[in-house]
């Protein structure tokens, strides 16, 4: 099939255990094998590094769930059942105007982008998000036959890239559909080894939204005006989130933070904050390895001495080391801002999720909301 750009994957240490809260994980799923992709793409696929989950204790035996084609317990989610239908601020919750054409089948790898694509597509896109549950680790997911069928039938495929969801790029490459691929890593030219949590980068959200709208409009010209309107509405829906980032930057730029993981780094940097997570701890995160006792002690010492203004804590991570760091922050009266890697249950849209976390951040920095 025609290829616009070459796609590749990072050769990073994919076998390092990652333990998301509630996740069911099968170590045999991680093969480390790379696979050339031969497909029609609209962008050059980016690659990047993975981030580790540190445990500080052996991982308990986990259940391996067998996924069958008709599995009702699959984490896959369609737009009709998505959180976009209920939130009071996202455009997808109000009844979308009728689509002037038949809706397009769109498959998205993870819910961070699935929520956005659902809002952009409205009634003109049947969006299926493969991983719509925080209990599944995107790095290690083994797609089911039903997932493969969804990719085969898709007219557009949206992935994160940068090594975060390599299984999705594999499925896209092996699909005979030739569907265009929008990769967040590619549209942002994210380099090899970079932080893959691109949905926390405001400019990446804009770039992906633009790329998705462009592809949808190209595939269905009669609905181009509809998609343009949805794109404008998405800009309006994210205005509170964008404006709060700007307000925090204006009033608290230069304030410091430490983080148990690098999940939130892009957004913290967009808000003008300075990362004072000890260098050794950060290197361990980037290298998919466990921090040394000295790295952990350096973090605890910085918190005890209040050399860090606040701690960013990912609540979807299990393990004694993150818990020890969080406890140390609380004991030293360092504010703890709780964030999540994926859209948590109960959130109604991408922008509501992001805004809620930013409100926490603003309060921790004494920025009026």
KAUR-V52157 format. One record per residue. N is the residue number from 1. RES is the residue in one small letter. PHI is phi in radians with two decimals (999 if undefined). PSI is psi in whole degrees, 0 to 359 (* if undefined). D_FIRST is the distance of its C-alpha to the first C-alpha in whole Angstrom. Layout:
n:N res:RES phi:PHI psi:PSI d_first:D_FIRST
n:N res:RES phi:PHI psi:PSI d_first:D_FIRST
//
This chain:
n:1 res:x phi:999 psi:158 d_first:0
n:2 res:x phi:-1.11 psi:138 d_first:4
n:3 res:x phi:-2.17 psi:127 d_first:6
n:4 res:x phi:-1.56 psi:326 d_first:10
n:5 res:x phi:-2.50 psi:159 d_first:12
n:6 res:x phi:-1.51 psi:142 d_first:12
n:7 res:x phi:-2.03 psi:142 d_first:14
n:8 res:x phi:-2.56 psi:168 d_first:17
n:9 res:x phi:-2.19 psi:154 d_first:19
n:10 res:x phi:-1.22 psi:145 d_first:23
n:11 res:x phi:-1.68 psi:29 d_first:25
n:12 res:x phi:-1.16 psi:173 d_first:28
n:13 res:x phi:-1.31 psi:75 d_first:31
n:14 res:x phi:-1.19 psi:344 d_first:29
n:15 res:x phi:-1.46 psi:358 d_first:32
n:16 res:x phi:-1.15 psi:128 d_first:34
n:17 res:x phi:-1.04 psi:142 d_first:36
n:18 res:x phi:-2.25 psi:128 d_first:35
n:19 res:x phi:-2.12 psi:89 d_first:38
n:20 res:x phi:-1.38 psi:145 d_first:37
n:21 res:x phi:-0.97 psi:121 d_first:40
n:22 res:x phi:1.44 psi:2 d_first:40
n:23 res:x phi:-1.39 psi:143 d_first:37
n:24 res:x phi:-1.76 psi:124 d_first:36
n:25 res:x phi:-2.31 psi:138 d_first:34
n:26 res:x phi:-2.08 psi:112 d_first:33
n:27 res:x phi:-1.08 psi:334 d_first:33
n:28 res:x phi:-1.18 psi:348 d_first:31
n:29 res:x phi:-1.26 psi:336 d_first:28
n:30 res:x phi:-1.54 psi:111 d_first:28
n:31 res:x phi:-1.82 psi:334 d_first:26
n:32 res:x phi:1.31 psi:0 d_first:25
n:33 res:x phi:-1.40 psi:140 d_first:22
n:34 res:x phi:-1.74 psi:158 d_first:19
n:35 res:x phi:-2.51 psi:130 d_first:16
n:36 res:x phi:-1.21 psi:143 d_first:13
n:37 res:x phi:-1.82 psi:131 d_first:10
n:38 res:x phi:-2.19 psi:98 d_first:7
n:39 res:x phi:-2.81 psi:169 d_first:5
n:40 res:x phi:-1.39 psi:123 d_first:6
n:41 res:x phi:-2.17 psi:157 d_first:10
n:42 res:x phi:-1.80 psi:353 d_first:13
n:43 res:x phi:-2.63 psi:168 d_first:15
n:44 res:x phi:-1.53 psi:126 d_first:15
n:45 res:x phi:-1.22 psi:134 d_first:16
n:46 res:x phi:-1.58 psi:161 d_first:20
n:47 res:x phi:-2.27 psi:163 d_first:22
n:48 res:x phi:-2.96 psi:182 d_first:25
n:49 res:x phi:-1.58 psi:161 d_first:28
n:50 res:x phi:-1.77 psi:160 d_first:30
n:51 res:x phi:-1.95 psi:147 d_first:33
n:52 res:x phi:-1.60 psi:162 d_first:36
n:53 res:x phi:-2.00 psi:123 d_first:38
n:54 res:x phi:-1.76 psi:137 d_first:41
n:55 res:x phi:-1.92 psi:315 d_first:44
n:56 res:x phi:1.33 psi:5 d_first:47
n:57 res:x phi:-2.80 psi:154 d_first:47
n:58 res:x phi:-1.01 psi:146 d_first:46
n:59 res:x phi:-1.37 psi:133 d_first:43
n:60 res:x phi:-1.20 psi:156 d_first:45
n:61 res:x phi:-1.05 psi:135 d_first:43
n:62 res:x phi:-2.03 psi:158 d_first:40
n:63 res:x phi:-1.37 psi:142 d_first:39
n:64 res:x phi:-1.84 psi:116 d_first:36
n:65 res:x phi:-1.61 psi:128 d_first:35
n:66 res:x phi:-1.48 psi:126 d_first:33
n:67 res:x phi:-1.78 psi:126 d_first:30
n:68 res:x phi:-1.88 psi:166 d_first:30
n:69 res:x phi:-1.00 psi:320 d_first:27
n:70 res:x phi:-1.71 psi:20 d_first:30
n:71 res:x phi:-1.03 psi:123 d_first:32
n:72 res:x phi:-1.44 psi:347 d_first:34
n:73 res:x phi:-1.65 psi:8 d_first:34
n:74 res:x phi:-1.05 psi:146 d_first:31
n:75 res:x phi:-1.30 psi:357 d_first:30
n:76 res:x phi:-1.09 psi:143 d_first:28
n:77 res:x phi:-2.40 psi:135 d_first:29
n:78 res:x phi:-1.68 psi:162 d_first:28
n:79 res:x phi:-1.07 psi:327 d_first:29
n:80 res:x phi:-1.09 psi:329 d_first:32
n:81 res:x phi:-1.81 psi:13 d_first:34
n:82 res:x phi:-1.40 psi:166 d_first:33
n:83 res:x phi:-1.19 psi:349 d_first:36
n:84 res:x phi:-1.17 psi:343 d_first:35
n:85 res:x phi:-1.46 psi:355 d_first:37
n:86 res:x phi:-2.16 psi:341 d_first:40
n:87 res:x phi:-1.27 psi:142 d_first:41
n:88 res:x phi:-1.30 psi:354 d_first:43
n:89 res:x phi:-2.05 psi:340 d_first:41
n:90 res:x phi:-1.44 psi:149 d_first:37
n:91 res:x phi:-1.19 psi:335 d_first:36
n:92 res:x phi:-1.27 psi:349 d_first:34
n:93 res:x phi:-1.42 psi:330 d_first:38
n:94 res:x phi:-1.43 psi:155 d_first:39
n:95 res:x phi:-1.07 psi:122 d_first:38
n:96 res:x phi:-1.31 psi:147 d_first:35
n:97 res:x phi:-1.11 psi:157 d_first:36
n:98 res:x phi:-1.01 psi:145 d_first:34
n:99 res:x phi:-1.45 psi:134 d_first:30
n:100 res:x phi:-1.29 psi:352 d_first:30
n:101 res:x phi:-2.37 psi:176 d_first:27
n:102 res:x phi:-1.19 psi:138 d_first:25
n:103 res:x phi:-1.14 psi:147 d_first:24
n:104 res:x phi:-1.54 psi:144 d_first:21
n:105 res:x phi:-1.47 psi:121 d_first:20
n:106 res:x phi:-2.16 psi:133 d_first:20
n:107 res:x phi:-2.00 psi:132 d_first:20
n:108 res:x phi:-2.15 psi:139 d_first:21
n:109 res:x phi:-1.21 psi:314 d_first:22
n:110 res:x phi:-2.32 psi:156 d_first:26
n:111 res:x phi:-1.24 psi:338 d_first:28
n:112 res:x phi:-1.01 psi:319 d_first:29
n:113 res:x phi:-1.57 psi:333 d_first:26
n:114 res:x phi:-1.06 psi:320 d_first:26
n:115 res:x phi:-1.07 psi:317 d_first:30
n:116 res:x phi:-1.14 psi:314 d_first:28
n:117 res:x phi:-1.12 psi:323 d_first:25
n:118 res:x phi:-1.08 psi:319 d_first:28
n:119 res:x phi:-1.18 psi:321 d_first:30
n:120 res:x phi:-1.25 psi:324 d_first:28
n:121 res:x phi:-1.41 psi:328 d_first:26
n:122 res:x phi:0.95 psi:223 d_first:30
n:123 res:x phi:-1.32 psi:352 d_first:30
n:124 res:x phi:-1.66 psi:9 d_first:26
n:125 res:x phi:-2.50 psi:130 d_first:24
n:126 res:x phi:-1.67 psi:99 d_first:25
n:127 res:x phi:-1.66 psi:127 d_first:24
n:128 res:x phi:-2.03 psi:121 d_first:24
n:129 res:x phi:-1.73 psi:123 d_first:25
n:130 res:x phi:-1.20 psi:309 d_first:25
n:131 res:x phi:-1.89 psi:101 d_first:27
n:132 res:x phi:-2.03 psi:28 d_first:30
n:133 res:x phi:-2.38 psi:136 d_first:33
n:134 res:x phi:-1.29 psi:353 d_first:35
n:135 res:x phi:-1.49 psi:359 d_first:36
n:136 res:x phi:-2.01 psi:129 d_first:32
n:137 res:x phi:-1.44 psi:117 d_first:31
n:138 res:x phi:-1.05 psi:330 d_first:27
n:139 res:x phi:-1.15 psi:325 d_first:27
n:140 res:x phi:-1.92 psi:6 d_first:28
n:141 res:x phi:-1.12 psi:137 d_first:27
n:142 res:x phi:-1.87 psi:110 d_first:25
n:143 res:x phi:-1.13 psi:149 d_first:23
n:144 res:x phi:-1.58 psi:168 d_first:24
n:145 res:x phi:-1.00 psi:326 d_first:23
n:146 res:x phi:-1.13 psi:322 d_first:23
n:147 res:x phi:-1.09 psi:316 d_first:21
n:148 res:x phi:-1.06 psi:321 d_first:18
n:149 res:x phi:-1.15 psi:321 d_first:19
n:150 res:x phi:-1.08 psi:318 d_first:19
n:151 res:x phi:-1.14 psi:323 d_first:16
n:152 res:x phi:-1.12 psi:326 d_first:14
n:153 res:x phi:-1.62 psi:355 d_first:16
n:154 res:x phi:-1.25 psi:146 d_first:16
n:155 res:x phi:-1.68 psi:340 d_first:15
n:156 res:x phi:-2.59 psi:139 d_first:15
n:157 res:x phi:-2.14 psi:133 d_first:16
n:158 res:x phi:-2.16 psi:126 d_first:18
n:159 res:x phi:-2.27 psi:166 d_first:19
n:160 res:x phi:-1.42 psi:314 d_first:22
n:161 res:x phi:1.38 psi:194 d_first:21
n:162 res:x phi:1.05 psi:30 d_first:23
n:163 res:x phi:1.40 psi:0 d_first:23
n:164 res:x phi:-1.31 psi:322 d_first:25
n:165 res:x phi:-2.41 psi:55 d_first:22
n:166 res:x phi:-1.02 psi:330 d_first:20
n:167 res:x phi:-1.04 psi:326 d_first:20
n:168 res:x phi:-1.24 psi:320 d_first:18
n:169 res:x phi:-1.12 psi:324 d_first:15
n:170 res:x phi:-1.10 psi:313 d_first:15
n:171 res:x phi:-1.07 psi:318 d_first:15
n:172 res:x phi:-1.09 psi:319 d_first:12
n:173 res:x phi:-1.20 psi:329 d_first:10
n:174 res:x phi:-1.57 psi:353 d_first:11
n:175 res:x phi:-1.33 psi:141 d_first:11
n:176 res:x phi:-1.49 psi:0 d_first:9
n:177 res:x phi:-1.27 psi:335 d_first:10
n:178 res:x phi:1.16 psi:24 d_first:7
n:179 res:x phi:-1.15 psi:142 d_first:10
n:180 res:x phi:-1.04 psi:148 d_first:11
n:181 res:x phi:-2.05 psi:124 d_first:13
n:182 res:x phi:-1.83 psi:120 d_first:17
n:183 res:x phi:-2.01 psi:127 d_first:18
n:184 res:x phi:-1.06 psi:322 d_first:22
n:185 res:x phi:-1.12 psi:323 d_first:22
n:186 res:x phi:-1.28 psi:316 d_first:20
n:187 res:x phi:-1.21 psi:343 d_first:21
n:188 res:x phi:-1.82 psi:4 d_first:25
n:189 res:x phi:0.82 psi:46 d_first:23
n:190 res:x phi:-1.20 psi:125 d_first:25
n:191 res:x phi:-1.34 psi:167 d_first:26
n:192 res:x phi:-1.00 psi:138 d_first:26
n:193 res:x phi:1.40 psi:4 d_first:29
n:194 res:x phi:-1.43 psi:165 d_first:29
n:195 res:x phi:-1.02 psi:123 d_first:31
n:196 res:x phi:-1.51 psi:359 d_first:28
n:197 res:x phi:-1.44 psi:65 d_first:30
n:198 res:x phi:-1.30 psi:342 d_first:28
n:199 res:x phi:-1.20 psi:347 d_first:30
n:200 res:x phi:-1.57 psi:1 d_first:33
n:201 res:x phi:-1.76 psi:109 d_first:32
n:202 res:x phi:-0.94 psi:321 d_first:33
n:203 res:x phi:-1.18 psi:332 d_first:31
n:204 res:x phi:-1.23 psi:321 d_first:28
n:205 res:x phi:-1.04 psi:316 d_first:29
n:206 res:x phi:-1.12 psi:315 d_first:29
n:207 res:x phi:-1.13 psi:318 d_first:26
n:208 res:x phi:-1.17 psi:317 d_first:24
n:209 res:x phi:-1.04 psi:318 d_first:26
n:210 res:x phi:-1.14 psi:316 d_first:25
n:211 res:x phi:-1.14 psi:318 d_first:21
n:212 res:x phi:-1.12 psi:314 d_first:21
n:213 res:x phi:-1.07 psi:319 d_first:23
n:214 res:x phi:-1.08 psi:315 d_first:21
n:215 res:x phi:-1.19 psi:317 d_first:18
n:216 res:x phi:-1.05 psi:317 d_first:20
n:217 res:x phi:-1.17 psi:322 d_first:22
n:218 res:x phi:-1.15 psi:321 d_first:19
n:219 res:x phi:-1.32 psi:330 d_first:18
n:220 res:x phi:-2.26 psi:77 d_first:21
n:221 res:x phi:-0.93 psi:323 d_first:23
n:222 res:x phi:-1.08 psi:339 d_first:26
n:223 res:x phi:-1.78 psi:10 d_first:26
n:224 res:x phi:-1.03 psi:319 d_first:26
n:225 res:x phi:-1.12 psi:322 d_first:30
n:226 res:x phi:-1.08 psi:311 d_first:30
n:227 res:x phi:-1.15 psi:324 d_first:27
n:228 res:x phi:-1.09 psi:320 d_first:29
n:229 res:x phi:-1.15 psi:318 d_first:32
n:230 res:x phi:-1.10 psi:321 d_first:31
n:231 res:x phi:-1.10 psi:318 d_first:30
n:232 res:x phi:-1.14 psi:322 d_first:34
n:233 res:x phi:-1.18 psi:325 d_first:35
n:234 res:x phi:-1.14 psi:321 d_first:33
n:235 res:x phi:-1.03 psi:318 d_first:35
n:236 res:x phi:-1.14 psi:320 d_first:38
n:237 res:x phi:-1.16 psi:331 d_first:38
n:238 res:x phi:-1.64 psi:5 d_first:37
n:239 res:x phi:-1.09 psi:318 d_first:40
n:240 res:x phi:-1.05 psi:316 d_first:42
n:241 res:x phi:-1.10 psi:313 d_first:40
n:242 res:x phi:-1.15 psi:317 d_first:39
n:243 res:x phi:-1.16 psi:325 d_first:43
n:244 res:x phi:-1.23 psi:324 d_first:44
n:245 res:x phi:-1.03 psi:315 d_first:42
n:246 res:x phi:-1.11 psi:322 d_first:44
n:247 res:x phi:-1.18 psi:317 d_first:47
n:248 res:x phi:-1.08 psi:317 d_first:47
n:249 res:x phi:-1.09 psi:320 d_first:46
n:250 res:x phi:-1.16 psi:327 d_first:49
n:251 res:x phi:-1.83 psi:343 d_first:51
n:252 res:x phi:-2.34 psi:14 d_first:50
n:253 res:x phi:-0.97 psi:137 d_first:48
n:254 res:x phi:1.69 psi:344 d_first:49
n:255 res:x phi:-1.15 psi:153 d_first:50
n:256 res:x phi:-1.87 psi:158 d_first:49
n:257 res:x phi:-2.51 psi:155 d_first:47
n:258 res:x phi:-2.09 psi:157 d_first:46
n:259 res:x phi:-2.46 psi:137 d_first:43
n:260 res:x phi:-1.21 psi:337 d_first:43
n:261 res:x phi:-2.57 psi:171 d_first:39
n:262 res:x phi:-1.63 psi:16 d_first:37
n:263 res:x phi:-0.95 psi:316 d_first:36
n:264 res:x phi:-1.66 psi:1 d_first:38
n:265 res:x phi:-0.99 psi:317 d_first:38
n:266 res:x phi:-1.02 psi:316 d_first:35
n:267 res:x phi:-1.26 psi:323 d_first:38
n:268 res:x phi:-1.07 psi:318 d_first:41
n:269 res:x phi:-1.18 psi:322 d_first:40
n:270 res:x phi:-1.09 psi:331 d_first:39
n:271 res:x phi:-1.51 psi:5 d_first:43
n:272 res:x phi:1.45 psi:14 d_first:44
n:273 res:x phi:-1.48 psi:156 d_first:45
n:274 res:x phi:-1.87 psi:127 d_first:46
n:275 res:x phi:-1.42 psi:114 d_first:44
n:276 res:x phi:-1.98 psi:22 d_first:47
n:277 res:x phi:-1.04 psi:131 d_first:46
n:278 res:x phi:-0.90 psi:140 d_first:47
n:279 res:x phi:-1.01 psi:319 d_first:45
n:280 res:x phi:-1.12 psi:321 d_first:45
n:281 res:x phi:-1.12 psi:317 d_first:44
n:282 res:x phi:-1.12 psi:319 d_first:41
n:283 res:x phi:-1.10 psi:319 d_first:40
n:284 res:x phi:-1.06 psi:319 d_first:40
n:285 res:x phi:-1.07 psi:313 d_first:38
n:286 res:x phi:-1.17 psi:330 d_first:35
n:287 res:x phi:-1.64 psi:8 d_first:36
n:288 res:x phi:1.03 psi:39 d_first:35
n:289 res:x phi:-2.22 psi:165 d_first:39
n:290 res:x phi:-1.43 psi:137 d_first:42
n:291 res:x phi:-1.13 psi:147 d_first:45
n:292 res:x phi:-1.26 psi:162 d_first:48
n:293 res:x phi:-0.96 psi:324 d_first:51
n:294 res:x phi:-1.15 psi:323 d_first:52
n:295 res:x phi:-1.11 psi:316 d_first:49
n:296 res:x phi:-1.15 psi:317 d_first:50
n:297 res:x phi:-1.06 psi:322 d_first:53
n:298 res:x phi:-1.10 psi:322 d_first:52
n:299 res:x phi:-1.16 psi:313 d_first:51
n:300 res:x phi:-1.10 psi:321 d_first:54
n:301 res:x phi:-1.14 psi:319 d_first:56
n:302 res:x phi:-1.10 psi:322 d_first:54
n:303 res:x phi:-1.22 psi:316 d_first:54
n:304 res:x phi:-1.08 psi:325 d_first:58
n:305 res:x phi:-1.51 psi:3 d_first:59
n:306 res:x phi:0.94 psi:42 d_first:57
n:307 res:x phi:-1.52 psi:358 d_first:55
n:308 res:x phi:-2.14 psi:132 d_first:52
n:309 res:x phi:-1.33 psi:330 d_first:52
n:310 res:x phi:-2.78 psi:160 d_first:50
n:311 res:x phi:-1.99 psi:131 d_first:48
n:312 res:x phi:-1.65 psi:120 d_first:44
n:313 res:x phi:-2.16 psi:121 d_first:44
n:314 res:x phi:-1.44 psi:113 d_first:41
n:315 res:x phi:-1.32 psi:350 d_first:43
n:316 res:x phi:-1.59 psi:11 d_first:40
n:317 res:x phi:-1.89 psi:134 d_first:40
n:318 res:x phi:-1.78 psi:149 d_first:43
n:319 res:x phi:2.53 psi:153 d_first:45
n:320 res:x phi:-1.27 psi:329 d_first:48
n:321 res:x phi:-1.20 psi:308 d_first:48
n:322 res:x phi:-1.02 psi:323 d_first:46
n:323 res:x phi:-1.14 psi:320 d_first:49
n:324 res:x phi:-1.12 psi:320 d_first:52
n:325 res:x phi:-1.18 psi:317 d_first:50
n:326 res:x phi:-1.06 psi:315 d_first:50
n:327 res:x phi:-1.08 psi:320 d_first:54
n:328 res:x phi:-1.11 psi:321 d_first:55
n:329 res:x phi:-1.11 psi:315 d_first:54
n:330 res:x phi:-1.12 psi:320 d_first:56
n:331 res:x phi:-1.15 psi:333 d_first:59
n:332 res:x phi:-1.70 psi:9 d_first:59
n:333 res:x phi:1.05 psi:32 d_first:58
n:334 res:x phi:-1.53 psi:123 d_first:55
n:335 res:x phi:-1.00 psi:140 d_first:53
n:336 res:x phi:-1.93 psi:120 d_first:50
n:337 res:x phi:-1.76 psi:116 d_first:47
n:338 res:x phi:-1.56 psi:125 d_first:45
n:339 res:x phi:-2.25 psi:171 d_first:41
n:340 res:x phi:-2.29 psi:155 d_first:38
n:341 res:x phi:-1.36 psi:320 d_first:35
n:342 res:x phi:-2.02 psi:166 d_first:33
n:343 res:x phi:-1.15 psi:116 d_first:35
n:344 res:x phi:-1.33 psi:159 d_first:38
n:345 res:x phi:-1.00 psi:141 d_first:39
n:346 res:x phi:1.70 psi:339 d_first:41
n:347 res:x phi:-1.33 psi:146 d_first:39
n:348 res:x phi:-1.79 psi:345 d_first:38
n:349 res:x phi:-2.90 psi:165 d_first:36
n:350 res:x phi:-1.01 psi:312 d_first:34
n:351 res:x phi:-1.22 psi:327 d_first:37
n:352 res:x phi:-1.15 psi:319 d_first:40
n:353 res:x phi:-1.04 psi:310 d_first:39
n:354 res:x phi:-1.12 psi:317 d_first:38
n:355 res:x phi:-1.12 psi:318 d_first:41
n:356 res:x phi:-1.05 psi:320 d_first:43
n:357 res:x phi:-1.22 psi:323 d_first:43
n:358 res:x phi:-1.17 psi:327 d_first:43
n:359 res:x phi:-1.08 psi:316 d_first:47
n:360 res:x phi:-1.00 psi:313 d_first:48
n:361 res:x phi:-1.08 psi:316 d_first:47
n:362 res:x phi:-1.06 psi:315 d_first:49
n:363 res:x phi:-1.12 psi:321 d_first:52
n:364 res:x phi:-1.12 psi:333 d_first:52
n:365 res:x phi:-1.72 psi:6 d_first:52
n:366 res:x phi:1.07 psi:38 d_first:55
n:367 res:x phi:-1.74 psi:123 d_first:53
n:368 res:x phi:-1.16 psi:137 d_first:54
n:369 res:x phi:-1.96 psi:* d_first:51
//
